[in-house]
Amino acid sequence: MNQYQYAVPVHVSDGGGVVPLKRVPLTSSEKENEYNEVWLQNVLFQEPGCLPVNEVDSAYSDLVPICRELSTSVGYIDILYATPRGQLVILEAKLWRNPESRRKVVGQILDYATELSRWSYEDLQREVSKATKRKGNVLYDIVAERFPELDESQFVDEVSQSLRLGRFLLLVAGDGIREGVSNIAEYLQGYHALHFTFGLVEVMVYQMNGGYLIQPHVLAKTEVFKRLIVEVPADNLTVMDESQEEKNARELNDWQNFYLGFWKELLSTLKLDDAGQPIPKANAVGNIYFSMPLQGGQSWITCYFLKSKNEAGVFLTFTRGELADRVYRLLEAEQEEIDRALGIEVEWQSYEGKHRILSSVRVSDIFDENNREDLLAFFRDRINRFVNTFRPRLKKIDSNQ
C-alpha cells in the first residue's frame, strides 16, 4: 500500500501575498463548533461531492446522502449514502490515532457491512424511516428527489441485490491517518463473504478567512490488496482471486454490451396483446422490469438472466409488506384458474414475505449467439402471457383496495 505526502495549500491574497494555511487537527472534543467527528460527519453528509469516490471506485458515483446514525444491532452507522443504481455506501468519520483505534474502526465498519448483508430491503427501509422520521418508501423517495426519473421497482430490486451480495462501498474518513495503514489488509482478510470495496480517506482541514478549507485524499483502497472477492448470485458461490479481477472487469463490459443489445432487440420486437402495458427502457444489466397496476409501484414483472446458472426467467413479484401478502393470497386463491390462463408451468414461491410466480429456462450458454433466438422467443412468449394474466387481475385488486 502506498502512502502519500501532500503539500500544504497556500492562500494568495488580492495583493499578491502568499500565506500557507494552518492545519486544524481533528479532536475528540464534544464542544459545539469544535472540529471533531460530529462536525466532520455533518460536512460529509451535507456535501458528499467532496469525497473522492471516483478515485476509490467510479461505480459508486452520484452519491445521495440518506441518513446519519442508522441503527443496526452492532451499532450506529455514521452516514449511509445510496446511488440511483441501488448501490449503498457506508461511511465512518473517525479519529485515527493508534493501532488499537485503527483495528477498531476498520473492524467496526466491516461489522456494519456484515450486518447489512443480512437485511432485506424492508429491514433497511424500516431503519431509514426511523432515522429520518419519514414515512413511506423513504430510501427511494430521497434518491428520487435528486433523480426524478428513477424507477422505483428497479431501484428496490437493485438495493435488495446489493444487500444480498454484501456489495457495498466502505469508507473510513478521518484525520491522523499516517503510519500503519498497510496493516489494514490484515483486518480485511476475514471478510471474504462480502463483495465490498474499501477506501481510506484522510480529510485534512485548514483555517482560511474565518472558515475552513477541506482537502480529502484517498490513502488506500482495496484494489491494491491481495484479497478474495466472493460473489453470491442466488445459491451459487464463485470465488475469484485478485489475479482474475482485472480479467473479470473486462468480461463485465462484454456482459453489459450483451444485455443492452439483447434488451433493445427484445423490446423493439415485442408485441403484446395488452396495448396499455408500459414498456421499460433497455439497460446494460441482467434485468428489466414491467410495472404492474398496484398502488405505489409495489408489483412488477421481472425479466432476468442468471449467468452463473445460464438461466433466463420471468416472474411476477411484489415489494415485501402487508399489501404484498394480501395480494399474493388473493392470487393464490385463484391458482388453478391462473395456471390455466397462463398455459405454461410456473412455480409459486413464497418465503419470508417475498412472493414470486416464476417461469424459467436454462440453456447451454446465455451469451452464445446460437441460443439468442430461443431466448428472445422465450421472453416474448412469457412476457405476453404474464401481462395478459396478471395485469387485469392486479388492476381489479388495486381498484378494490
C-alpha positions as CSV (number, residue, x, y, z in Angstrom):
1,M,0.0,0.0,0.0
2,N,1.3,3.4,-0.9
3,Q,1.4,6.3,1.5
4,Y,1.1,9.8,0.1
5,Q,2.6,13.1,1.1
6,Y,0.7,16.3,0.2
7,A,2.0,19.8,0.1
8,V,0.4,22.4,2.3
9,P,-2.1,24.6,0.5
10,V,-1.5,28.4,0.4
11,H,-3.8,31.4,0.3
12,V,-2.9,34.1,-2.2
13,S,-4.5,37.5,-1.4
14,D,-5.6,40.1,-3.9
15,G,-2.4,42.0,-3.2
16,G,-0.3,39.0,-4.1
17,G,0.6,37.9,-0.5
18,V,1.2,34.2,-0.1
19,V,0.4,32.6,3.2
20,P,0.5,28.9,4.0
21,L,-2.7,27.7,5.6
22,K,-2.7,26.4,9.1
23,R,-3.9,22.8,9.5
24,V,-6.6,22.2,12.1
25,P,-6.4,18.7,13.7
26,L,-9.4,16.6,14.3
27,T,-10.1,16.4,18.1
28,S,-12.1,14.1,20.3
29,S,-13.8,17.2,22.0
30,E,-17.6,17.3,22.0
31,K,-17.7,21.1,22.3
32,E,-20.0,22.9,19.9
33,N,-18.3,24.3,16.8
34,E,-15.2,22.3,17.6
35,Y,-13.6,20.5,14.6
36,N,-14.4,16.9,15.7
37,E,-16.0,13.7,14.4
38,V,-19.6,15.1,14.6
39,W,-18.5,18.2,12.7
40,L,-16.9,16.1,10.0
41,Q,-19.9,13.9,9.7
42,N,-22.1,16.9,9.2
43,V,-19.9,18.3,6.5
44,L,-19.6,14.9,4.6
45,F,-23.3,14.4,4.9
46,Q,-24.2,17.8,3.5
47,E,-21.7,17.7,0.7
48,P,-20.9,14.1,-0.4
49,G,-19.4,15.6,-3.6
50,C,-16.2,16.4,-1.6
51,L,-15.5,12.7,-1.1
52,P,-13.1,11.4,-3.8
53,V,-15.3,8.4,-4.5
54,N,-14.3,8.1,-8.2
55,E,-10.7,7.5,-7.0
56,V,-11.9,4.6,-4.9
57,D,-14.5,3.0,-7.2
58,S,-16.1,5.0,-10.0
59,A,-19.1,2.7,-10.0
60,Y,-20.3,4.5,-6.8
61,S,-20.6,7.9,-8.3
62,D,-23.7,10.2,-7.8
63,L,-23.8,9.7,-4.0
64,V,-27.1,10.7,-2.3
65,P,-27.0,11.2,1.5
66,I,-29.7,9.1,3.1
67,C,-29.3,9.4,6.8
68,R,-27.0,9.7,9.8
69,E,-26.8,7.4,12.8
70,L,-28.5,4.4,11.1
71,S,-29.3,1.9,13.8
72,T,-28.0,-1.7,13.5
73,S,-27.7,-4.5,16.0
74,V,-23.9,-3.8,16.1
75,G,-24.0,0.0,16.5
76,Y,-24.9,3.1,14.6
77,I,-23.6,3.8,11.1
78,D,-22.3,7.4,10.9
79,I,-23.6,8.0,7.4
80,L,-25.4,6.0,4.8
81,Y,-25.4,7.0,1.1
82,A,-27.1,5.4,-1.9
83,T,-26.7,5.8,-5.6
84,P,-29.5,5.8,-8.2
85,R,-28.3,2.4,-9.3
86,G,-29.2,0.9,-5.9
87,Q,-25.6,0.8,-4.5
88,L,-25.0,1.5,-0.8
89,V,-22.1,3.4,0.8
90,I,-21.3,3.2,4.5
91,L,-19.1,6.0,5.9
92,E,-17.4,6.2,9.3
93,A,-15.8,9.5,10.3
94,K,-13.3,8.7,13.0
95,L,-10.2,9.6,14.8
96,W,-7.2,7.5,13.8
97,R,-4.6,7.8,16.5
98,N,-3.1,4.4,17.2
99,P,-3.0,0.7,16.1
100,E,-5.9,-0.1,18.5
101,S,-8.1,2.6,17.1
102,R,-7.3,1.5,13.5
103,R,-8.3,-2.1,14.2
104,K,-11.4,-0.9,16.0
105,V,-12.6,1.5,13.2
106,V,-11.9,-1.0,10.4
107,G,-13.5,-3.8,12.3
108,Q,-16.5,-1.7,13.1
109,I,-17.3,-0.7,9.5
110,L,-16.8,-4.4,8.4
111,D,-19.3,-5.4,11.2
112,Y,-21.8,-2.9,9.8
113,A,-21.4,-4.3,6.3
114,T,-21.8,-7.9,7.6
115,E,-25.0,-6.9,9.4
116,L,-26.5,-5.1,6.4
117,S,-25.8,-8.1,4.2
118,R,-28.3,-10.0,6.4
119,W,-31.0,-7.4,5.9
120,S,-33.8,-7.3,3.4
121,Y,-34.9,-4.1,1.6
122,E,-37.7,-3.8,4.1
123,D,-35.3,-4.0,7.1
124,L,-33.2,-1.2,5.6
125,Q,-36.3,0.8,4.8
126,R,-37.6,0.5,8.3
127,E,-34.4,1.7,9.9
128,V,-34.1,4.6,7.4
129,S,-37.6,5.7,8.2
130,K,-36.7,5.7,11.9
131,A,-33.5,7.6,11.3
132,T,-35.2,10.2,9.1
133,K,-38.5,10.3,10.9
134,R,-40.3,10.0,7.5
135,K,-42.9,7.5,6.3
136,G,-43.3,5.6,3.0
137,N,-40.6,4.2,0.8
138,V,-38.1,6.8,2.2
139,L,-34.9,5.3,0.8
140,Y,-36.4,5.5,-2.8
141,D,-38.0,8.9,-2.1
142,I,-34.8,10.5,-1.0
143,V,-32.9,9.3,-4.1
144,A,-35.8,10.1,-6.4
145,E,-35.8,13.7,-5.1
146,R,-32.5,14.1,-6.9
147,F,-33.1,11.7,-9.7
148,P,-36.8,12.1,-10.6
149,E,-36.8,9.6,-13.5
150,L,-35.7,6.8,-11.1
151,D,-37.8,3.6,-11.5
152,E,-39.0,2.5,-8.0
153,S,-39.3,-1.2,-8.6
154,Q,-35.9,-1.4,-10.3
155,F,-34.3,0.6,-7.6
156,V,-35.8,-1.7,-4.9
157,D,-34.5,-4.8,-6.7
158,E,-31.0,-3.3,-7.1
159,V,-30.8,-2.3,-3.5
160,S,-32.0,-5.8,-2.5
161,Q,-29.3,-7.3,-4.6
162,S,-26.6,-5.1,-3.1
163,L,-27.8,-6.2,0.4
164,R,-27.9,-9.9,-0.6
165,L,-24.4,-9.9,-2.1
166,G,-22.9,-7.7,0.6
167,R,-21.9,-5.4,-2.2
168,F,-21.0,-2.0,-0.5
169,L,-18.5,0.8,-0.7
170,L,-17.0,1.2,2.8
171,L,-15.3,4.5,3.5
172,V,-13.4,5.5,6.6
173,A,-12.8,9.2,6.7
174,G,-10.8,11.0,9.3
175,D,-7.6,12.6,10.5
176,G,-4.3,11.4,11.8
177,I,-4.2,8.6,9.2
178,R,-0.4,8.2,8.7
179,E,1.6,5.2,9.6
180,G,0.4,1.7,9.8
181,V,-2.2,1.8,7.0
182,S,-0.6,-1.2,5.4
183,N,-1.9,-3.3,8.3
184,I,-5.5,-2.8,7.0
185,A,-5.1,-5.7,4.6
186,E,-4.8,-8.0,7.7
187,Y,-8.1,-6.6,9.0
188,L,-9.9,-7.4,5.8
189,Q,-8.8,-11.0,5.3
190,G,-11.6,-12.4,7.5
191,Y,-14.5,-10.9,5.5
192,H,-14.3,-12.8,2.2
193,A,-18.1,-13.3,2.1
194,L,-18.7,-9.7,1.4
195,H,-18.3,-8.2,-2.1
196,F,-17.2,-4.8,-0.7
197,T,-14.8,-2.1,-1.8
198,F,-12.9,-0.4,0.9
199,G,-11.5,3.1,0.9
200,L,-9.5,5.0,3.4
201,V,-9.8,8.8,3.1
202,E,-7.7,11.3,5.1
203,V,-9.6,14.6,5.5
204,M,-7.3,17.5,6.1
205,V,-8.8,20.7,7.3
206,Y,-7.1,24.1,7.2
207,Q,-8.2,27.5,8.6
208,M,-8.9,30.1,5.8
209,N,-10.5,33.5,6.1
210,G,-12.6,32.8,9.1
211,G,-13.7,29.4,7.7
212,Y,-12.2,26.1,6.7
213,L,-10.7,24.6,3.6
214,I,-11.3,20.8,3.4
215,Q,-8.8,18.7,1.5
216,P,-9.7,14.9,1.3
217,H,-7.2,12.4,-0.1
218,V,-7.5,8.7,-0.8
219,L,-4.8,6.9,1.2
220,A,-5.8,3.3,0.5
221,K,-8.3,1.3,-1.4
222,T,-9.0,-2.4,-1.9
223,E,-7.7,-2.7,-5.4
224,V,-4.1,-2.8,-4.0
225,F,-4.8,-5.5,-1.5
226,K,-4.3,-9.2,-2.1
227,R,-7.8,-10.4,-1.4
228,L,-10.6,-12.7,-2.4
229,I,-13.9,-11.5,-3.7
230,V,-16.8,-13.7,-3.2
231,E,-19.8,-13.2,-5.4
232,V,-23.0,-14.9,-4.4
233,P,-25.6,-15.0,-7.2
234,A,-28.7,-16.8,-5.9
235,D,-27.5,-20.0,-4.4
236,N,-24.1,-20.3,-6.2
237,L,-20.8,-19.4,-4.9
238,T,-18.0,-18.1,-7.1
239,V,-14.5,-17.3,-5.6
240,M,-12.1,-15.1,-7.6
241,D,-8.6,-14.2,-6.6
242,E,-7.0,-10.8,-7.3
243,S,-5.3,-12.1,-10.5
244,Q,-8.8,-12.7,-12.0
245,E,-10.3,-9.4,-11.0
246,E,-8.9,-7.4,-14.0
247,K,-10.0,-10.1,-16.4
248,N,-13.5,-10.2,-15.0
249,A,-13.8,-6.4,-15.2
250,R,-13.2,-6.7,-18.9
251,E,-15.7,-9.5,-19.2
252,L,-18.2,-7.4,-17.3
253,N,-18.1,-4.9,-20.1
254,D,-18.9,-7.7,-22.6
255,W,-21.8,-8.7,-20.4
256,Q,-23.1,-5.2,-20.3
257,N,-22.9,-4.9,-24.1
258,F,-24.7,-8.2,-24.4
259,Y,-27.5,-7.2,-22.0
260,L,-28.0,-3.8,-23.6
261,G,-28.1,-5.3,-27.1
262,F,-30.4,-8.1,-26.1
263,W,-33.0,-6.0,-24.3
264,K,-33.0,-3.5,-27.1
265,E,-33.8,-6.2,-29.6
266,L,-36.4,-7.8,-27.4
267,L,-38.2,-4.6,-26.6
268,S,-38.2,-3.4,-30.2
269,T,-39.7,-6.6,-31.4
270,L,-42.1,-7.2,-28.5
271,K,-45.8,-7.4,-29.5
272,L,-48.2,-7.5,-26.5
273,D,-51.9,-8.2,-26.7
274,D,-52.4,-5.6,-24.0
275,A,-51.5,-2.3,-25.7
276,G,-51.8,-0.4,-22.4
277,Q,-48.9,-2.1,-20.8
278,P,-46.0,0.3,-20.2
279,I,-42.7,-0.8,-21.8
280,P,-39.5,-0.3,-19.9
281,K,-36.2,1.0,-21.4
282,A,-33.3,-1.3,-22.2
283,N,-30.4,-1.2,-19.9
284,A,-26.9,-2.8,-19.5
285,V,-27.8,-5.1,-16.6
286,G,-29.3,-8.5,-16.5
287,N,-32.8,-7.4,-15.5
288,I,-35.6,-5.4,-16.9
289,Y,-38.9,-4.6,-15.2
290,F,-42.5,-4.3,-16.4
291,S,-44.6,-2.3,-13.9
292,M,-47.9,-3.7,-12.8
293,P,-51.0,-1.7,-11.7
294,L,-50.7,-2.0,-7.9
295,Q,-50.6,1.1,-5.7
296,G,-47.2,2.7,-5.1
297,G,-45.5,0.6,-7.8
298,Q,-45.4,-2.3,-5.4
299,S,-45.7,-5.0,-8.1
300,W,-43.8,-5.7,-11.3
301,I,-42.8,-8.4,-13.7
302,T,-39.0,-9.0,-13.8
303,C,-37.2,-10.5,-16.8
304,Y,-33.8,-11.7,-15.8
305,F,-30.6,-13.5,-16.8
306,L,-28.7,-15.5,-14.2
307,K,-25.3,-16.1,-15.8
308,S,-24.0,-18.4,-13.1
309,K,-26.7,-20.9,-14.0
310,N,-27.1,-20.0,-17.6
311,E,-30.7,-19.3,-16.7
312,A,-33.3,-16.9,-18.0
313,G,-36.7,-16.2,-16.5
314,V,-39.8,-14.1,-16.0
315,F,-41.6,-13.7,-12.7
316,L,-44.2,-11.6,-11.0
317,T,-43.2,-10.2,-7.6
318,F,-44.0,-7.5,-5.1
319,T,-42.4,-5.2,-2.5
320,R,-42.4,-7.0,0.8
321,G,-45.2,-6.0,3.2
322,E,-48.8,-6.4,4.2
323,L,-50.1,-5.4,0.8
324,A,-47.9,-8.0,-0.9
325,D,-49.0,-10.7,1.5
326,R,-52.7,-9.9,0.9
327,V,-52.4,-9.7,-2.9
328,Y,-50.4,-12.9,-3.1
329,R,-53.1,-14.7,-1.0
330,L,-55.8,-13.4,-3.4
331,L,-53.9,-14.7,-6.4
332,E,-53.1,-17.9,-4.7
333,A,-56.8,-18.5,-4.2
334,E,-57.2,-18.4,-8.0
335,Q,-54.1,-20.5,-8.6
336,E,-55.8,-23.2,-10.7
337,E,-57.6,-20.6,-12.9
338,I,-54.3,-18.6,-13.2
339,D,-52.3,-21.6,-14.2
340,R,-54.9,-22.4,-16.9
341,A,-54.8,-18.8,-18.1
342,L,-51.0,-18.8,-18.3
343,G,-51.0,-22.1,-20.2
344,I,-47.5,-22.9,-19.0
345,E,-45.9,-24.5,-16.0
346,V,-44.9,-21.9,-13.3
347,E,-43.5,-22.0,-9.8
348,W,-45.4,-20.3,-7.0
349,Q,-42.8,-19.3,-4.5
350,S,-43.3,-17.7,-1.1
351,Y,-40.6,-17.4,1.6
352,E,-40.2,-14.9,4.5
353,G,-42.6,-12.4,3.0
354,K,-41.2,-12.5,-0.5
355,H,-43.6,-13.8,-3.2
356,R,-42.9,-14.8,-6.8
357,I,-44.7,-16.6,-9.6
358,L,-41.9,-17.8,-11.9
359,S,-41.2,-19.3,-15.3
360,S,-37.6,-20.0,-16.2
361,V,-35.5,-21.9,-18.7
362,R,-31.8,-22.9,-18.9
363,V,-29.6,-23.0,-21.9
364,S,-26.0,-24.2,-22.6
365,D,-24.7,-20.6,-22.5
366,I,-26.8,-17.5,-22.3
367,F,-24.2,-15.5,-24.3
368,D,-23.9,-18.0,-27.1
369,E,-25.4,-16.5,-30.3
370,N,-26.8,-19.9,-31.2
371,N,-29.2,-19.5,-28.2
372,R,-30.2,-15.9,-28.8
373,E,-33.3,-16.5,-30.9
374,D,-34.6,-19.2,-28.5
375,L,-34.1,-16.8,-25.6
376,L,-35.8,-13.9,-27.4
377,A,-38.8,-16.2,-28.2
378,F,-39.0,-17.3,-24.6
379,F,-39.1,-13.8,-23.3
380,R,-41.6,-12.6,-25.9
381,D,-43.9,-15.5,-25.1
382,R,-43.6,-15.3,-21.3
383,I,-44.0,-11.5,-21.0
384,N,-47.2,-11.6,-23.1
385,R,-48.6,-14.5,-21.0
386,F,-47.8,-12.8,-17.7
387,V,-49.1,-9.4,-18.8
388,N,-52.4,-10.9,-20.1
389,T,-52.9,-13.0,-16.9
390,F,-51.8,-10.7,-14.1
391,R,-52.3,-7.1,-15.3
392,P,-56.2,-7.2,-15.3
393,R,-56.2,-9.1,-12.0
394,L,-54.0,-6.7,-10.3
395,K,-55.8,-3.8,-11.7
396,K,-59.1,-5.2,-10.3
397,I,-57.5,-5.9,-6.9
398,D,-56.0,-2.4,-6.8
399,S,-59.3,-0.8,-7.5
400,N,-60.9,-2.6,-4.6
401,Q,-58.2,-1.5,-2.1
